[in-house]
Amino acid sequence: VQLVESGGGLVQPGGSLRLSCVASGFTFSTYAMSWYRQAPGKERDLVATSSSAWGSTNYADSVKGRFTISRDNSKNTVYLQMSSLKPEDTAVYYCKARNRFSHVEYWGQGTLVTVSE
């Protein structure tokens, strides 16, 4: 099983980035996919989730209206489109897969997003 994130980097405040997470080794369509983030010295927090069953999405209040989670089951990939980025969005971003039946979870290794002038 692998989850490989990419797309992180340095961006100025107000800018945009798109993160990708490519999955392998499990049946992607049966897993809810989520993005989490962890800022230095802080806990890992949920950012957004895309359910496996209904295609519904949920967002943390801090990113609503700025971030969009989407998935392409044909490519085993989940995306996080981030816009209007703020310095407080700086964190390592992780993707997580969670099976909706067994609740088994897998995590990626993370990708660093830095929002700074």
Secondary structure, 3 states (H helix, E strand, C coil): CEEEEECCEEECCCCCEEEEEEEECCCHHHEEEEEEEECCCCCEEEEEEECCCCCCEEECHHHCCCEEEEEECCCCEEEEEECCCCHHHCEEEEEEEEECCCCCEEECCCEEEEECC
